[in-house]
Amino acid sequence: MTILDAPIARLDGTAGTLADITLGRPALLVNVASKCGLTPQYTALEALQKDYEARGFTVVGFPCNQFAGQEPGSAEEIQEFCSATYGVTFPLTEKIDVNGDDRHPIYQALTESADQDGHDGDIQWNFEKFVVGADGSVVQRFSPQVTPDDPRVTAAIEATLG
């Protein structure tokens, strides 16, 4: 079983798996929040979606309220904020925990991988990023401060596209 088999609902409540959301494509998985100093990263995440979608890549946002309560809204409020403020078209999942006893199984697997500084384990903050291959394997992990348009991120994405 891979992270692609893990059950997770879309933000609108539609049940499924990560494979249903990524459609078997490589992806950038990001824990997101609407009221964070890093929230403007949504602009670059959406740009990646637009730039790479036609090449078989997708961004997937995982709303999470574990960091200073920075994602307090309901599913409807999150969707409205992301659409109206940043024009987000990439898929968003239900709100999940990325750390702790209730950590979602997808993040249980993701957090085993280390970032460029050797950090593995718990997610550090909102907007931590994982580039995953079409098979769900982690290609690279990036800290929250690494922006989605950083050349290291785009190089990792390019690597998944062959």
Secondary structure, DSSP 8 states (H G I E B T S, - for coil): --GGGSB--BTT----BHHHHHTT--EEEEEE-SSSTTTTHHHHHHHHHHHHGGGT-EEEEEE--TTTT---S-HHHHHHHHHHHH---S-BB---BSSSTTB-HHHHHHTTS-BTTS--SS--STT-EEEE-TTS-EEEEE-TTS-TTSHHHHHHHHHHH-
